[in-house]
Amino acid sequence: MERNSKIYVAGHRGLVGSAIVRNLKEKGCSNIIGRTHEELDLKDQKSVRNFFREEKPEYVFLAAAKVGGINANNIYPADFIYENLEIQNNVIKAAFDYKVKKLLFLGSSCIYPKMCPQPIKEKYLLSGYLEATNEAYALAKISGLKMCQFFKRQYGADFISCMPTNLYGPKDNFDLNSSHVMPALIRKFHEAKVNNKEFVEVWGTGTPLREFLHVDDMADGCVFLMGNYDGEEHVNIGTGKEITIRELAETIKEIVGFTGELKFNKDKPDGTPRKLLDVSKLKELGWTYKVQLKDGIKSTYHWFKENYL
């Protein structure tokens, strides 16, 4: 991938896609294209094929997806499986038919089995039952990952996949009805501080362990893989470090400056009890993360106050 290569970032305005665009620009790439949902509906096969035929991108980062937290996944499973299958099927097939040189598909660590051995190695995919609260999303993303594998196996297409851990950072979704745990807690603690609330409710018991990767690190890892990996198996992207939800909540509480109490609502679901990626494969390839969690939360909270309120 050269600096003047034509690069299409699908989902360029989202959390993941915008970080990839930032990283590419920092590395001197100047021929980056993107389309808003209004300009190109990736669920529309004809429109997607027309786009690829006319624009002829050389490299594709497939970061577009319908995403959400536990609540959204529980309420809208049909939407999550159908829309994600539409998006990735259309883009991957068009990329193949219109001779894209290389494509990177982004999965998500939540598509590993619920009770995976820890830390989670790439080979554990499809080795057990999925987490029920995000089964629909997981099945769609597994299909996309496998689609890339099979196009590589059958046709020799240079389509690769990566598996990021839990992401956070600028342009995250802070809507309490559809967000993930990190942005949800940032918003809850901020609003509790502003409104002088006595406590903040946190879903679940606080005991699940989670790994968090700043989205700028994720983007750097993706661009690294685009230039340094062509294997059939997907690659985990993470930090290899974990923290309990309670510890996360306490850290965010401190950064935001909320002085009230924490209350854990044990009637709400915890999700997967532990989810830590084995990132040794990526380390062996020569990449590791840079942003420490506390620093990343501070910068994300600053972005939230400057851009979301």
N, C-alpha and C positions, 0 to 999 in steps of 0.2 A: 504494500500500500504506500504510494508516493504522496507527497504533499499536495500535488495537483490532481490526484485521483478523485473521480466523482464518487462521493460517499453519500448514501441515503440513510438517514437515521429515522426509522419509523417510531413515532411517539416522541418527537424531538422537543415537545413542550412539557413533557411530564417529568417526574422526579428523576427517573433513570435516563431517559433520552436527552434531557437538557444537560445533564452532567457529562454524557458522552460527547455532546457537541462542544461543551466548554473544554474538555480535555483535548479533543481533536484540534480545536483552534489554538490552544496553548502549544501544541506540537507543530503548528505551522500549516495545518491543512486548511485550504482556502476554498475548496470546491465542494462544500457540504450542502445537501439539499434536504428539505423537509416539507411536509404538508400538514396543515391543520386538519382536524376532522371535517370542518366545513369544506375545505378544498379537496379532500380525498377521504372518502369513507372506506376504510380497509375491509369492511364487511361486504363491500360491493365488488364482486369478482371482476366484472367488466371494467369498472373504473380502475381497479388495481392493475389489470393487464394493460390497459391503455397508458397508464402512468409509466410502467416499466418499458413499454415499447417506445414511448416518446422520449423519456429521459435517459434511458440506458445507463443506470447507475452501475459502477464497477464493483462497489463494496456496499454491503447492507448490514446495518445493526438493527435487529428486530427487537425493539424495546417497547413496542406498542402492545397493550393488553388491557383487559378489564380487570381491575384489582380492587381489593377491599379487605377489611379486617374480619374478625370472627362474626360480628353481627351481620354485615352485608353478605358474607358467604352463606350464612344460615338462612337468610331471608330470600335470596335470589339465586339459588343453585342452578336453575335452568338457564338463566341469563349468563351466568359465569361460564358454563361449559359451552353453550352454543356460540356466544360472541367471540370467545377466545379461539375456538376451533375455526370459526370463519376467518378471523384476522390472520392467524398463522398459516392456515391452508392456502389462502389467497396469495400471501406474500412469498412463502417458500416456493410454491409452484411457479409463480411468475418469475421469481429470481432464477429458477432453473431454466425455464423456457426462454428467457431473454438474456441468458448467458452471463449472469453476474459472476464475477471472478471468485468472490468469497462472501459468505454470509455468516453472521454470528447470531444465534438464537439465545435469548435469555430465559432460563427457567427460573426456579425459585426453590429454596431449601425446604419449603413447606410441602413439597411434593414427594419427599422421602416418606417411608413408612412411619407410622406414629411411634412405634416402639423400637426404633432402630438402635443397634449397638452404637455406643458413643466413643470417640467422635465418629461422625458419619463419613464413611468412605464412598467414593463414586459408585463402587460396585454394589452398594446396598440398595440402589434404586429397584423398586418392584420386588423386594424381598419380603414384604409383609403388608398388613392392612394399612390403609391410609387413615389419616385423622378425619373423622366424620364431619367436622365443622367446615372443612375446606375441600372435601372430596371432589366436587364438581370442577373447581379450579385446577386441582392437582391432576385430574384425569386429562383435562385439556392440555396442560403444559407438558405432561409426559408424552402425549401424542405428538406435540410439536418437536420435542427433543428427539423422539424416535423417528419422526419424519425426516429430520436432518440426517440421522444415522443411516436410514435406509436409502436416501438419495445418494449419500456418499458411497454406500456399499454397492448399490446397483449400477449407478452411473458414474461414480468417481467425482461427484460434485464436492467442491471444497466448502461444505457446510458444517460448521462446528457449533457447539453449545456450551454454555457455562451455567453454573448453579450458584447464584449469589445467596448469601445469608440474609438476615433481616437488615433492610436498608433504612437510612434516615438522612435528612439533610435539607438543603434549600429546595423549595417547590414541593415539599411533602404535602400530603392531604391531612388537613387538621380538622376536618368535619367529624364531629363526635359520633355520627351515625355510621360512618363508613371507613374511619381511619384505623391504622395499626396502633400498637400500644405506645410507641415512643411519641408520635405527634399528639395522640389523644391525651397522654399525661402532661405534655408541655402545655397544651391548651387548658386542661383542667386546673393545673396549678396556677397558671397565669390568671385565669378568671377568678379563682378562689382568692388569690392575693388582692386583685383589684377590688373585689366585692366584699373583702374582709370576712370570708367564710371561716367557719370554725374547723371544718375538716374537708378532705378530698376523698371521694370514694374511688377505690381501685378494684377492678374486676378480679374475681378469683381469690386464691389463697395467698398469692405473692411468692409461692415456692417454685414455680416453673423457672427453669434456667434458659436464658436466651443469649445469642451472640448477635452483636450489632456492628455493622460496617457502614462507615460514612460513604455516601453515594459518590463523592469525588474519588475515593479510593476504588470503589467498584468500577467506575468509568475507566480509571487508569488500568485496572486489571483487564477489562474488556479490550481496550485498545492494544494492550500488551499481547493478549491471546490472538488477536487478529493478525499480528505480525510474527508471532512465534509458535503457533500451534496449529496442527492440521490433523489431529487424531480423531478417531471415530467416537471415542468415549467423551462425555461431557467433563468439564473441569469445575471443581468447587472454588468459589471466591469468598473468602472470609478472613477473620482475624485469628481464629483458633482459640479465642478467649470467650468466656461466658460470665453472665451476671444474673442473679435472681431478679424477678420482677419487683420484689420488695426493695432490693438494693438499687435498682434502676429508679424506682419511685422516690426513694430517699435522696438520690443524687440530683434528680430533676428538681425536687422540692428545695434543695439547698441552692441550686443555680438560679432558680426563679426568685427565691427569697420568700417563700411562703412559710409562715410560722405556725400554722395550725396542725391538726392531727391527720394521720392516715387511717382510713377505715377500709378493710378488705371485705368485699361482698362475696362471701363464699357460695352464694346461690348462683353466681355467674360462672360460666365455664372458664377453665384454666387453659384449655387447648393442650397441645403436646407437652408432656412434662419436662422434656429436655431436648435441645436441638443444637448441637455443636458440630460444625463441619470439620472434617479432616482436610487441611489445606496443604498437606505435604506435597501433593502433586504439583500444585502451582508454585510452591517454594522451590521445588527441584527445577522447574522451568526458568526460575530466576526472578520471581516477583513476590513482594510482600507488602502489606498495608503500611500506611504512614500516620493517619489521623487517630490520635488517642481518644477514647470514648468521652471523657469529660470535656476535652477541648471541642469535640464535635458537637456535643449537646449545647455548649455555650454558644457556638456560632449558629447553630440551628435555632435556638431561642431568639438570638438577635435578629435573624432573618424573619422569623415569625412576627416579631414586634414591628419590624420595618415594613413588611410586605403583606401580611395577612389581615391585620386588624383594620 
